[in-house]
Structures are given as structure tokens and as C-alpha cells.
Amino acid sequence: MIASIKIPTKLSEINLKQYRDYILLDEKDERKYLLQVINIFADGDLEHVEKFSINKLRKPLQKLLSLLNNEQNKFEAIIDVDGIEYGFHPQLNELTVGEMADLEKFIELGLWENMHKILAVLYRRVVSKYSNLYQIEQYNGVERTADLFLAKFPVNYLHGALVFFLTIEREFILHTKIYSKQETTSKPSKQVPKQRGGGITLSKP
């Protein structure tokens, strides 16, 4: 019996969980690394993969790794996941307290470990749209969509969204440091605290 495996040739064939697991891999041991990459992305006779030579595995995997590492930052404001349209938050400068708190929490707990939850904050169901304008549902936490995004969010949508998100992350880090410094140096007071800055300002997608 000839063992065979199928490796993705398009980013649309790769989901977020696969890409996350790939990002978190340890690259120190080449053979172990190649086997882990195959187990993440490939379909087929995976139980026989360890019998393949490294040279036989290296060529198809080089094409896959090239695909993963050279993706363009193409942004899509509205995407389709499992037959439902989700829209990227159209007004990042008006994030609610709940949205900001959850984003900050997910960042602190690990960017890639929680990317599906971060995307569930930023992308939500489209409830109405007209021409290039659209409205997304109100934020009620990530429980309903986080697991769906982990399993079915296509990687070809991911990189463009990350351009926006990484800007948000830098803003959060700066905002958190400034606020922490203010909390440390301020004296206890019964007065109502001043408003915490102006939030996040970004261009609309």
C-alpha cells in the first residue's frame, strides 16, 4: 500500500485553528517540526507519515510554508463564515467598555492562543447593509462565535484584519501603561476619577 497525504494549496483551505497551531510550533528539531506541520495541515494516511523521508516531505511542505509566510495583507470588511456574513467593527474609535475590556483580557492571556476570541469581538454578524455601509449586531460576548471562528475562520481573511488589530494592540499597551502609572502615583480620593483617556482612534475600514 502506498501512503499518500494531501496538503492545502490555498489559504482558503486552512482554518484558524490550523494556522494558530502552526504559529505556536517549536522549530528546533527539523524532523519533528515537519511531522507536526503535516499533522496540522495534511489529510490522508497520517499514521504512515513517520515512515516518509525528510527529503520526500520537504518539497511539498516548502510550498505550503511559502504560502503561509508570503500572504498579502488584503482586508475584507465583510466575510462569510459557514454561510453567515460577519462584518468588521466599522467604528473602532467607538468601542464599548465591554469590547475594550475583553480585547485587553484576550491580549494579556496570549495573542495567538485567543485569536479566535479576538476575532469574535472584531467580526460580528451583519444585521443590515446598504451599498458599502453595514451594521453589525450589538456585542454580547464571544461565546456564540469564538469556537466557530476557531474551526472555520479561513486564513485568507486573517492577515488583513490583523493589520487593524495590531494597531489596536499597540494602543492598548500604551493605554494600559499610562493608566497603571497614573494609578500608582495618585493618592486615594473619594472624588469621581477622571475619564480614562479618549479610547482608540482608527480609520474606518
GROMACS elastic network, one bead per residue, 0.5 to 0.9 nm:
[ bonds ]
;  ai    aj funct       b0    kb
    3    44     6  0.79718   500
    3    45     6  0.56938   500
    3    46     6  0.83141   500
    3    47     6  0.89948   500
    3    48     6  0.64508   500
    3    49     6  0.77823   500
    3    52     6  0.89392   500
    4    43     6  0.86967   500
    4    44     6  0.60353   500
    4    45     6  0.57396   500
    4    46     6  0.81899   500
    4    48     6  0.85529   500
    4    49     6  0.84750   500
    5    38     6  0.86467   500
    5    42     6  0.61353   500
    5    43     6  0.55149   500
    5    45     6  0.58302   500
    5    46     6  0.69838   500
    5    49     6  0.82779   500
    6    41     6  0.85155   500
    6    42     6  0.53783   500
    6    43     6  0.50670   500
    6    44     6  0.60755   500
    6    45     6  0.89675   500
    7    38     6  0.77766   500
    7    41     6  0.63239   500
    7    43     6  0.67180   500
    7    60     6  0.75754   500
    7    61     6  0.79536   500
    7    64     6  0.74377   500
    8    11     6  0.74263   500
    8    12     6  0.86955   500
    8    13     6  0.59162   500
    8    14     6  0.69562   500
    8    41     6  0.69468   500
    8    42     6  0.71069   500
    8    43     6  0.88301   500
    8    64     6  0.69979   500
    9    12     6  0.87279   500
    9    13     6  0.73814   500
    9    63     6  0.79676   500
    9    64     6  0.66940   500
    9    67     6  0.76787   500
   10    13     6  0.55402   500
   10    14     6  0.73827   500
   10    64     6  0.86031   500
   10    67     6  0.75056   500
   10   156     6  0.83262   500
   11    14     6  0.52900   500
   11    15     6  0.81504   500
   11    67     6  0.73601   500
   11    68     6  0.74118   500
   11    71     6  0.84858   500
   11   154     6  0.70470   500
   11   155     6  0.55899   500
   11   156     6  0.50978   500
   11   157     6  0.87832   500
   12    15     6  0.74780   500
   12   153     6  0.89751   500
   12   154     6  0.52719   500
   12   155     6  0.61164   500
   12   156     6  0.54056   500
   12   157     6  0.82084   500
   13   154     6  0.70071   500
   13   155     6  0.79857   500
   13   156     6  0.86734   500
   14    17     6  0.84445   500
   14    18     6  0.65340   500
   14    19     6  0.70296   500
   14    41     6  0.74441   500
   14   152     6  0.84289   500
   14   153     6  0.83764   500
   14   154     6  0.58694   500
   14   155     6  0.58382   500
   14   156     6  0.80876   500
   15    18     6  0.55454   500
   15    19     6  0.64594   500
   15    20     6  0.87592   500
   15   149     6  0.83127   500
   15   150     6  0.71443   500
   15   151     6  0.61217   500
   15   152     6  0.53497   500
   15   153     6  0.53901   500
   15   155     6  0.56617   500
   15   156     6  0.88705   500
   16    19     6  0.50803   500
   16    20     6  0.59491   500
   16    21     6  0.84866   500
   16   115     6  0.83215   500
   16   116     6  0.73543   500
   16   149     6  0.69768   500
   16   150     6  0.52123   500
   16   151     6  0.64078   500
   16   152     6  0.67313   500
   16   153     6  0.54090   500
   16   154     6  0.61917   500
   16   155     6  0.58941   500
   16   158     6  0.81068   500
   17    20     6  0.50892   500
   17    21     6  0.60963   500
   17    22     6  0.85059   500
   17    40     6  0.89155   500
   17   116     6  0.82330   500
   17   149     6  0.84456   500
   17   150     6  0.51049   500
   17   151     6  0.59222   500
   17   152     6  0.81427   500
   17   153     6  0.83481   500
   18    21     6  0.52258   500
   18    22     6  0.61701   500
   18    23     6  0.87229   500
   18    40     6  0.57650   500
   18    41     6  0.64518   500
   18   150     6  0.86416   500
   18   151     6  0.84275   500
   19    23     6  0.61875   500
   19    24     6  0.87410   500
   19    40     6  0.83666   500
   19    41     6  0.85608   500
   19    68     6  0.84504   500
   19   155     6  0.72131   500
   20    23     6  0.51289   500
   20    24     6  0.63676   500
   20    25     6  0.88609   500
   20   112     6  0.60030   500
   20   113     6  0.71994   500
   20   115     6  0.79434   500
   20   150     6  0.88656   500
   21    24     6  0.52548   500
   21    25     6  0.64244   500
   21    37     6  0.87732   500
   21    40     6  0.71921   500
   21   112     6  0.86412   500
   21   113     6  0.87203   500
   22    25     6  0.53335   500
   22    26     6  0.89287   500
   22    36     6  0.82117   500
   22    37     6  0.65751   500
   22    40     6  0.71195   500
   22    41     6  0.86768   500
   23    26     6  0.87224   500
   23   112     6  0.77370   500
   24   112     6  0.77481   500
   24   113     6  0.85355   500
   25    33     6  0.72944   500
   25    36     6  0.77505   500
   25    37     6  0.82298   500
   26    29     6  0.76802   500
   26    32     6  0.87788   500
   26    33     6  0.67671   500
   27    30     6  0.64815   500
   27    32     6  0.81009   500
   27    33     6  0.55298   500
   27    34     6  0.87309   500
   28    32     6  0.83563   500
   28    33     6  0.74036   500
   29    32     6  0.53781   500
   29    33     6  0.58516   500
   29    34     6  0.85973   500
   30    34     6  0.60700   500
   30    35     6  0.85760   500
   30    54     6  0.86666   500
   31    34     6  0.51821   500
   31    35     6  0.62335   500
   31    36     6  0.85923   500
   31    54     6  0.66096   500
   32    35     6  0.51926   500
   32    36     6  0.61568   500
   32    37     6  0.86759   500
   33    36     6  0.51029   500
   33    37     6  0.62088   500
   33    38     6  0.86882   500
   34    37     6  0.50992   500
   34    38     6  0.62448   500
   34    39     6  0.86452   500
   34    54     6  0.79044   500
   34    57     6  0.74067   500
   34    58     6  0.76085   500
   34    61     6  0.76394   500
   35    38     6  0.51307   500
   35    39     6  0.61723   500
   35    40     6  0.86482   500
   35    49     6  0.73421   500
   35    50     6  0.71609   500
   35    57     6  0.86163   500
   36    39     6  0.50620   500
   36    40     6  0.62123   500
   36    41     6  0.87622   500
   37    40     6  0.51429   500
   37    41     6  0.62282   500
   37    42     6  0.79453   500
   37    61     6  0.80362   500
   38    41     6  0.53344   500
   38    42     6  0.50682   500
   38    43     6  0.83480   500
   38    46     6  0.79434   500
   38    49     6  0.81440   500
   38    57     6  0.86710   500
   38    61     6  0.78901   500
   39    42     6  0.58900   500
   39    43     6  0.80814   500
   39    46     6  0.68561   500
   39    49     6  0.86962   500
   40    43     6  0.88717   500
   42    45     6  0.89750   500
   42    46     6  0.76459   500
   43    46     6  0.70365   500
   44    47     6  0.86166   500
   45    48     6  0.57896   500
   45    49     6  0.69645   500
   46    49     6  0.51181   500
   46    50     6  0.81476   500
   47    50     6  0.73519   500
   47    51     6  0.89211   500
   48    51     6  0.57052   500
   48    52     6  0.74141   500
   49    52     6  0.54078   500
   49    53     6  0.87711   500
   49    57     6  0.88507   500
   50    53     6  0.79067   500
   52    55     6  0.83280   500
   52    56     6  0.64899   500
   52    57     6  0.68741   500
   53    56     6  0.52748   500
   53    57     6  0.65041   500
   53    58     6  0.86995   500
   54    57     6  0.51193   500
   54    58     6  0.58932   500
   55    58     6  0.51456   500
   55    59     6  0.70583   500
   56    59     6  0.65879   500
   56    60     6  0.79838   500
   57    60     6  0.61588   500
   57    61     6  0.62662   500
   57    62     6  0.86778   500
   58    61     6  0.52144   500
   58    62     6  0.59519   500
   58    63     6  0.88526   500
   59    62     6  0.52058   500
   59    63     6  0.67559   500
   59    64     6  0.89967   500
   60    63     6  0.53367   500
   60    64     6  0.65339   500
   60    65     6  0.88478   500
   61    65     6  0.60178   500
   61    66     6  0.83510   500
   62    65     6  0.50943   500
   62    66     6  0.59607   500
   62    67     6  0.84898   500
   63    66     6  0.50925   500
   63    67     6  0.62156   500
   63    68     6  0.87484   500
   64    67     6  0.50588   500
   64    68     6  0.63108   500
   64    69     6  0.86893   500
   65    69     6  0.59911   500
   65    70     6  0.84464   500
   66    69     6  0.51842   500
   66    70     6  0.59266   500
   66    71     6  0.85434   500
   67    70     6  0.56340   500
   67    71     6  0.64354   500
   68    71     6  0.61756   500
   68   155     6  0.89732   500
   71    74     6  0.84476   500
   71   156     6  0.79995   500
   71   159     6  0.74371   500
   72   156     6  0.89145   500
   72   159     6  0.72743   500
   72   160     6  0.77740   500
   73   157     6  0.89261   500
   73   158     6  0.84539   500
   73   159     6  0.51919   500
   73   161     6  0.80966   500
   73   162     6  0.83030   500
   73   163     6  0.72398   500
   74   156     6  0.81254   500
   74   157     6  0.74716   500
   74   158     6  0.86119   500
   74   159     6  0.67559   500
   74   161     6  0.81634   500
   75   157     6  0.69085   500
   75   158     6  0.81138   500
   75   159     6  0.72944   500
   75   161     6  0.59121   500
   75   162     6  0.88007   500
   75   163     6  0.82995   500
   75   164     6  0.89591   500
   75   205     6  0.83125   500
   76    79     6  0.63536   500
   76    87     6  0.85952   500
   76    88     6  0.79968   500
   76   157     6  0.65631   500
   76   158     6  0.89828   500
   76   160     6  0.69386   500
   76   161     6  0.74874   500
   76   205     6  0.85333   500
   77    86     6  0.82979   500
   77    87     6  0.56550   500
   77    88     6  0.51170   500
   77    89     6  0.82295   500
   77    90     6  0.81758   500
   77   123     6  0.86215   500
   77   161     6  0.83375   500
   77   205     6  0.64784   500
   78    85     6  0.64916   500
   78    86     6  0.55863   500
   78    88     6  0.63336   500
   78   123     6  0.83171   500
   78   126     6  0.80811   500
   78   134     6  0.87667   500
   79    84     6  0.81711   500
   79    85     6  0.56037   500
   79    86     6  0.53897   500
   79    87     6  0.64777   500
   79    88     6  0.83093   500
   79   123     6  0.85657   500
   79   157     6  0.73864   500
   80    83     6  0.58574   500
   80    84     6  0.54104   500
   80    86     6  0.62692   500
   80    87     6  0.89401   500
   80   153     6  0.86528   500
   81    84     6  0.54220   500
   81    85     6  0.65128   500
   81    86     6  0.72554   500
   81   148     6  0.82739   500
   81   149     6  0.75989   500
   81   152     6  0.65278   500
   81   153     6  0.61488   500
   81   154     6  0.77443   500
   82    85     6  0.85179   500
   82   148     6  0.83234   500
   82   152     6  0.69212   500
   82   153     6  0.84463   500
   84   125     6  0.73237   500
   84   126     6  0.84052   500
   85   124     6  0.82130   500
   85   125     6  0.59182   500
   85   126     6  0.58317   500
   85   127     6  0.88514   500
   86   123     6  0.55853   500
   86   126     6  0.52678   500
   86   127     6  0.89284   500
   86   136     6  0.75699   500
   87    90     6  0.77316   500
   87   122     6  0.80326   500
   87   123     6  0.51468   500
   87   124     6  0.54469   500
   87   125     6  0.61188   500
   87   126     6  0.55568   500
   87   134     6  0.75425   500
   87   135     6  0.76634   500
   87   136     6  0.61678   500
   88    91     6  0.89240   500
   88   119     6  0.87498   500
   88   121     6  0.89087   500
   88   122     6  0.55166   500
   88   124     6  0.66845   500
   88   125     6  0.89819   500
   88   136     6  0.80393   500
   88   161     6  0.80709   500
   88   205     6  0.78425   500
   89    92     6  0.61896   500
   89    95     6  0.84688   500
   89   121     6  0.81924   500
   89   122     6  0.53295   500
   89   123     6  0.61039   500
   89   124     6  0.73625   500
   89   135     6  0.86288   500
   89   136     6  0.72473   500
   89   204     6  0.85629   500
   89   205     6  0.83251   500
   90    93     6  0.89757   500
   90   133     6  0.87804   500
   90   134     6  0.79237   500
   90   135     6  0.78032   500
   90   136     6  0.82312   500
   90   204     6  0.58048   500
   90   205     6  0.63580   500
   91    94     6  0.54786   500
   91    95     6  0.70585   500
   91   201     6  0.87521   500
   91   202     6  0.79848   500
   91   203     6  0.80934   500
   91   204     6  0.60072   500
   91   205     6  0.83486   500
   92    95     6  0.54696   500
   92   122     6  0.88063   500
   92   168     6  0.86588   500
   92   200     6  0.66725   500
   92   201     6  0.65249   500
   92   202     6  0.60316   500
   92   203     6  0.77528   500
   92   204     6  0.71077   500
   93   198     6  0.86618   500
   93   199     6  0.66354   500
   93   202     6  0.59234   500
   93   203     6  0.81566   500
   93   204     6  0.85594   500
   94   199     6  0.76595   500
   94   200     6  0.74819   500
   94   201     6  0.80141   500
   95    98     6  0.80648   500
   95    99     6  0.59673   500
   95   100     6  0.62750   500
   95   199     6  0.77796   500
   95   200     6  0.76271   500
   96    99     6  0.51610   500
   96   100     6  0.61985   500
   96   101     6  0.84978   500
   96   139     6  0.84924   500
   97   100     6  0.52253   500
   97   101     6  0.59912   500
   97   102     6  0.85835   500
   98   101     6  0.51514   500
   98   102     6  0.61669   500
   98   103     6  0.85732   500
   98   139     6  0.79009   500
   98   140     6  0.86125   500
   98   141     6  0.82190   500
   99   102     6  0.53331   500
   99   103     6  0.61690   500
   99   104     6  0.86045   500
   99   121     6  0.65754   500
   99   122     6  0.86026   500
   99   139     6  0.71428   500
   99   140     6  0.89744   500
   99   141     6  0.80890   500
  100   103     6  0.51467   500
  100   104     6  0.60782   500
  100   105     6  0.85403   500
  100   172     6  0.85985   500
  100   199     6  0.87311   500
  101   104     6  0.51992   500
  101   105     6  0.61644   500
  101   106     6  0.87047   500
  102   105     6  0.50118   500
  102   106     6  0.61097   500
  102   107     6  0.85405   500
  102   117     6  0.87686   500
  102   118     6  0.80644   500
  102   121     6  0.78862   500
  102   141     6  0.81647   500
  102   142     6  0.89919   500
  103   106     6  0.52002   500
  103   107     6  0.61451   500
  103   108     6  0.86390   500
  103   117     6  0.83394   500
  103   118     6  0.60968   500
  103   121     6  0.72744   500
  103   122     6  0.89792   500
  103   169     6  0.85288   500
  103   172     6  0.87012   500
  104   107     6  0.52177   500
  104   108     6  0.62665   500
  104   109     6  0.87278   500
  104   169     6  0.80502   500
  104   172     6  0.67242   500
  104   173     6  0.86100   500
  104   176     6  0.88601   500
  105   108     6  0.52230   500
  105   109     6  0.62437   500
  105   110     6  0.88165   500
  106   109     6  0.51231   500
  106   110     6  0.63448   500
  106   111     6  0.67618   500
  106   113     6  0.85133   500
  106   114     6  0.57682   500
  106   115     6  0.78724   500
  106   117     6  0.71672   500
  106   118     6  0.65956   500
  107   110     6  0.53150   500
  107   111     6  0.50052   500
  107   112     6  0.85920   500
  107   114     6  0.73640   500
  107   115     6  0.85101   500
  107   118     6  0.79985   500
  107   169     6  0.74503   500
  107   172     6  0.89536   500
  108   111     6  0.73393   500
  109   113     6  0.76095   500
  109   114     6  0.72305   500
  110   113     6  0.52327   500
  110   114     6  0.59672   500
  110   115     6  0.82018   500
  111   114     6  0.55194   500
  111   115     6  0.57923   500
  111   118     6  0.82512   500
  112   116     6  0.81338   500
  113   116     6  0.79669   500
  113   117     6  0.89308   500
  114   117     6  0.53194   500
  114   118     6  0.63026   500
  114   119     6  0.87449   500
  115   119     6  0.60842   500
  115   120     6  0.84686   500
  115   146     6  0.88489   500
  115   150     6  0.81558   500
  116   119     6  0.51982   500
  116   120     6  0.61796   500
  116   121     6  0.88703   500
  116   142     6  0.89388   500
  116   145     6  0.84351   500
  116   146     6  0.52623   500
  116   147     6  0.71238   500
  116   148     6  0.83811   500
  116   149     6  0.56236   500
  116   150     6  0.51849   500
  116   151     6  0.89235   500
  116   153     6  0.82578   500
  117   121     6  0.65031   500
  117   122     6  0.88558   500
  117   142     6  0.60715   500
  117   143     6  0.82938   500
  117   145     6  0.80184   500
  117   147     6  0.80878   500
  117   149     6  0.80660   500
  117   150     6  0.83168   500
  118   121     6  0.52564   500
  118   122     6  0.64618   500
  118   123     6  0.86335   500
  118   142     6  0.83737   500
  118   146     6  0.82159   500
  118   165     6  0.86713   500
  119   123     6  0.56382   500
  119   124     6  0.85328   500
  119   142     6  0.88968   500
  119   146     6  0.76115   500
  119   149     6  0.75845   500
  119   158     6  0.88537   500
  119   161     6  0.83942   500
  119   165     6  0.88890   500
  120   123     6  0.53323   500
  120   124     6  0.64349   500
  120   141     6  0.82113   500
  120   142     6  0.55207   500
  120   143     6  0.85306   500
  120   144     6  0.86161   500
  120   145     6  0.59148   500
  120   146     6  0.54413   500
  120   149     6  0.71888   500
  121   124     6  0.69077   500
  121   139     6  0.74207   500
  121   141     6  0.73878   500
  121   142     6  0.64228   500
  121   146     6  0.87093   500
  122   161     6  0.86768   500
  122   165     6  0.84058   500
  123   126     6  0.89162   500
  123   136     6  0.82492   500
  124   136     6  0.57612   500
  124   137     6  0.62390   500
  124   138     6  0.82002   500
  124   139     6  0.79635   500
  124   145     6  0.82823   500
  125   135     6  0.85080   500
  125   136     6  0.54615   500
  125   137     6  0.57050   500
  125   138     6  0.89629   500
  126   129     6  0.73050   500
  126   134     6  0.68283   500
  126   135     6  0.57756   500
  126   137     6  0.63470   500
  127   134     6  0.76892   500
  127   135     6  0.57686   500
  127   136     6  0.54008   500
  127   137     6  0.59481   500
  128   133     6  0.85832   500
  128   134     6  0.56516   500
  128   135     6  0.52931   500
  128   136     6  0.72200   500
  128   137     6  0.89975   500
  129   132     6  0.74023   500
  129   133     6  0.55352   500
  129   135     6  0.61128   500
  129   136     6  0.88674   500
  130   133     6  0.51962   500
  130   134     6  0.61471   500
  131   134     6  0.79471   500
  136   139     6  0.87982   500
  137   140     6  0.87372   500
  139   142     6  0.81875   500
  140   143     6  0.84685   500
  140   144     6  0.89218   500
  141   144     6  0.77117   500
  141   145     6  0.88915   500
  142   145     6  0.57306   500
  142   146     6  0.54602   500
  142   147     6  0.87146   500
  143   146     6  0.57866   500
  143   147     6  0.74463   500
  144   147     6  0.73629   500
  144   148     6  0.77077   500
  145   148     6  0.51002   500
  145   149     6  0.60746   500
  145   150     6  0.86145   500
  146   149     6  0.51997   500
  146   150     6  0.62437   500
  146   151     6  0.88280   500
  147   150     6  0.50182   500
  147   151     6  0.63455   500
  147   152     6  0.85504   500
  148   151     6  0.53128   500
  148   152     6  0.58634   500
  148   153     6  0.73153   500
  149   152     6  0.51782   500
  149   154     6  0.83263   500
  150   153     6  0.61121   500
  151   154     6  0.87524   500
  153   156     6  0.87242   500
  153   157     6  0.76141   500
  153   158     6  0.79539   500
  154   157     6  0.58643   500
  154   158     6  0.70472   500
  155   159     6  0.72651   500
  156   159     6  0.68985   500
  156   160     6  0.83944   500
  157   160     6  0.64302   500
  157   161     6  0.69445   500
  158   161     6  0.54056   500
  158   162     6  0.62850   500
  159   162     6  0.50526   500
  159   163     6  0.66794   500
  160   163     6  0.54224   500
  160   164     6  0.72413   500
  160   165     6  0.89859   500
  161   164     6  0.54375   500
  161   165     6  0.62154   500
  161   166     6  0.87139   500
  162   166     6  0.57228   500
  162   167     6  0.83304   500
  163   166     6  0.55556   500
  163   167     6  0.66803   500
  163   168     6  0.89875   500
  164   167     6  0.54205   500
  164   168     6  0.65557   500
  164   169     6  0.89412   500
  164   202     6  0.82182   500
  164   205     6  0.86399   500
  165   169     6  0.61814   500
  165   170     6  0.87798   500
  166   170     6  0.63110   500
  166   171     6  0.85953   500
  167   170     6  0.52865   500
  167   171     6  0.63476   500
  167   172     6  0.87270   500
  167   202     6  0.82539   500
  168   171     6  0.50475   500
  168   172     6  0.61737   500
  168   173     6  0.87200   500
  168   200     6  0.71991   500
  168   201     6  0.87601   500
  168   202     6  0.82476   500
  169   172     6  0.50354   500
  169   173     6  0.62495   500
  169   174     6  0.87010   500
  170   173     6  0.51504   500
  170   174     6  0.62514   500
  170   175     6  0.84609   500
  171   174     6  0.52391   500
  171   175     6  0.59261   500
  171   176     6  0.84470   500
  171   199     6  0.86045   500
  171   200     6  0.67249   500
  171   201     6  0.88529   500
  172   176     6  0.58812   500
  172   177     6  0.84857   500
  172   199     6  0.89299   500
  172   200     6  0.81708   500
  173   176     6  0.52069   500
  173   177     6  0.62239   500
  173   178     6  0.86810   500
  174   177     6  0.52768   500
  174   178     6  0.62407   500
  174   179     6  0.86371   500
  175   178     6  0.52884   500
  175   179     6  0.61538   500
  175   180     6  0.85629   500
  175   196     6  0.86959   500
  175   197     6  0.79048   500
  175   199     6  0.82128   500
  176   179     6  0.51707   500
  176   180     6  0.59847   500
  176   181     6  0.85359   500
  177   180     6  0.51499   500
  177   181     6  0.61626   500
  177   182     6  0.86345   500
  178   181     6  0.52382   500
  178   182     6  0.63000   500
  178   183     6  0.87589   500
  179   182     6  0.50533   500
  179   183     6  0.61860   500
  179   184     6  0.86828   500
  179   196     6  0.73408   500
  179   197     6  0.86491   500
  180   183     6  0.50679   500
  180   184     6  0.62190   500
  180   185     6  0.87716   500
  181   184     6  0.51720   500
  181   185     6  0.62985   500
  181   186     6  0.85255   500
  182   185     6  0.54072   500
  182   186     6  0.59203   500
  183   186     6  0.54492   500
  183   187     6  0.82445   500
  184   187     6  0.82399   500
  186   189     6  0.86463   500
  188   191     6  0.89423   500
  189   192     6  0.80723   500
  189   193     6  0.83763   500
  190   193     6  0.85451   500
  191   194     6  0.89344   500
  193   196     6  0.84358   500
  194   197     6  0.85786   500
  195   198     6  0.80146   500
  196   199     6  0.76334   500
  197   200     6  0.89719   500
  198   201     6  0.81280   500
  202   205     6  0.88063   500
